[in-house]
Amino acid sequence: MVGVPADGVDEPASLTMRYIGNKTKLLPFLTRVITRLGIQPGVAHDAFAGTAAVGRALKATGWRVHSSDLMTYSYVMQRAYVVASTVDQFDALAAAVPSLGASFAGDDSAVRQNRLAAVSRYLTTGVAPLDGFFAQNFSAAGGRMYFTDDNARRIDAARTTLHEWRERALLSDDAFYILLAAVIEGADRIANTAGVYAAFIKSWQSNALRPFTVVAEPPIDSRPDCVAHQADAELVAQAVGPIDLLYIDPPYNTRQYAGYYHVPELIARGWFSGEVSLRGKTGLIADDDLRSAWCSRRDAPNALRRLLDVTGARHVLVSYNSEGVIADADLRAALRDAAVDGKVRRFTKRYKRYRADSDREGRQYKSDEVRELLYYARLR
Ligand SMILES: C[S@@+](CC[C@H](N)C(=O)[O-])C[C@H]1O[C@@H](n2cnc3c(N)ncnc32)[C@H](O)[C@@H]1O
């Protein structure tokens, strides 16, 4: 499988989407720092949730999590990995889809856990491939080599089936989002890209030739009171009020996520409620409302100050990268001004840059080592 871009972790975790800035591999570092600072589990806001990896890990360690992001696919993952708490028994679905129901027959309570896996298998191979809107636009036949024709039709079929099941009220909300997250991640594993969707590759990568699979993950049942938000971090911080921990992991550079992940965004939104217009060689969707101030050298420092102003958090942790658009001095100054004691601490983790992406982008870097930085301030 091809690697993730330079400013993310160096290689994809098994099922998780390849995502710039995905913190899956840095979770041990983050949790060590939280422990070292003596911060006890309470209410946290994972303000730039992306794949929801951080909110999910916080939930698993006893935190009540609010998470937020601008993107729809992130909202889907927040719902699947942070909000969802129960495994659906799929009784209504089994009654409506007899061939699926038959595969549940005679199961006892232990095997009932496997119903999620059976439904995932059904979405992988039980539904007939569909030559619908997605397949016609994001396949080799459609002129955009993001997926092989067969895989594009299978993704189309799985997403369309989920839409129909939801319309017919055959799935709980939790089940819908868990399965939709699995479709997005299954598509990502076989996408013919270098890790982001800004371009497809003009010859088939080995991962793209593998068959599409849906592998749904059972939810964490520890905290049934977590909340997902699809909204700007600042607005959500204001709305959630007093909390224990704000975790800030914003975009680091000028690349807008909306343009880099339009394919997962389209799968998350679906294409069933009116015409979707696609632009250009890569099939971009309208994204004017998704442009982030955090990707702008001019606006990001003020966005940080505004977020620190409105949050009701007692502690703040900021993940940042040594090559980010906010200079170290500006970041420290903003945190210092917001801190109750005027102090800022910084923890560092070094990791290797993934070479292929930096070469593809034709950018110049001083070294192959990037430092992931974690800043801490006590706010009240
Ligand atoms: C570095 S990534 C976060 C990665 C995440 N921690 C993970 O492990 O997957 C930054 C995220 O910020 C989101 N974002 C950008 N501007 C935002 C804003 N104003 N409010 C909320 N989220 C925003 C992007 O969509 C992207 O998912």
The ligand as an SDF file (V2000), in Angstrom:
LIG
                    3D

 27 29  0  0  0  0  0  0  0  0999 V2000
   -4.5600   17.5700   11.3680 C   0  0  0  0  0  0  0  0  0  0  0  0
   -6.1940   17.1080   10.9360 S   0  0  0  0  0  0  0  0  0  0  0  0
   -6.7840   16.3180   12.3860 C   0  0  0  0  0  0  0  0  0  0  0  0
   -6.3640   14.8840   12.4430 C   0  0  0  0  0  0  0  0  0  0  0  0
   -7.0030   14.1010   13.5690 C   0  0  0  0  0  0  0  0  0  0  0  0
   -6.5060   14.4740   14.8580 N   0  0  0  0  0  0  0  0  0  0  0  0
   -6.7880   12.6240   13.3410 C   0  0  0  0  0  0  0  0  0  0  0  0
   -6.1270   11.9460   14.1470 O   0  0  0  0  0  0  0  0  0  0  0  0
   -7.2770   12.1170   12.3190 O   0  0  0  0  0  0  0  0  0  0  0  0
   -7.0240   18.6490   10.9320 C   0  0  0  0  0  0  0  0  0  0  0  0
   -8.5420   18.5660   10.7880 C   0  0  0  0  0  0  0  0  0  0  0  0
   -9.0750   19.8570   11.0290 O   0  0  0  0  0  0  0  0  0  0  0  0
  -10.2580   19.9930   10.2600 C   0  0  0  0  0  0  0  0  0  0  0  0
  -10.5740   21.4490   10.2420 N   0  0  0  0  0  0  0  0  0  0  0  0
  -10.0240   22.4220    9.5110 C   0  0  0  0  0  0  0  0  0  0  0  0
  -10.5200   23.6170    9.8740 N   0  0  0  0  0  0  0  0  0  0  0  0
  -11.4190   23.3910   10.8710 C   0  0  0  0  0  0  0  0  0  0  0  0
  -12.2410   24.2290   11.6660 C   0  0  0  0  0  0  0  0  0  0  0  0
  -12.2610   25.5500   11.4980 N   0  0  0  0  0  0  0  0  0  0  0  0
  -13.0130   23.6640   12.6130 N   0  0  0  0  0  0  0  0  0  0  0  0
  -13.0230   22.3050   12.7970 C   0  0  0  0  0  0  0  0  0  0  0  0
  -12.2470   21.4690   12.0570 N   0  0  0  0  0  0  0  0  0  0  0  0
  -11.4520   21.9980   11.1120 C   0  0  0  0  0  0  0  0  0  0  0  0
   -9.8930   19.3590    8.9360 C   0  0  0  0  0  0  0  0  0  0  0  0
  -11.0480   19.0010    8.2110 O   0  0  0  0  0  0  0  0  0  0  0  0
   -9.0550   18.1520    9.4170 C   0  0  0  0  0  0  0  0  0  0  0  0
   -9.8620   17.0180    9.5440 O   0  0  0  0  0  0  0  0  0  0  0  0
  1  2  1  0
  2  3  1  0
  2 10  1  0
  3  4  1  0
  4  5  1  0
  5  6  1  0
  5  7  1  0
  7  8  2  0
  7  9  1  0
 10 11  1  0
 11 12  1  0
 11 26  1  0
 12 13  1  0
 13 14  1  0
 13 24  1  0
 14 15  1  0
 14 23  1  0
 15 16  2  0
 16 17  1  0
 17 18  1  0
 17 23  2  0
 18 19  1  0
 18 20  2  0
 20 21  1  0
 21 22  2  0
 22 23  1  0
 24 25  1  0
 24 26  1  0
 26 27  1  0
M  CHG  2   2   1   9  -1
M  END
$$$$
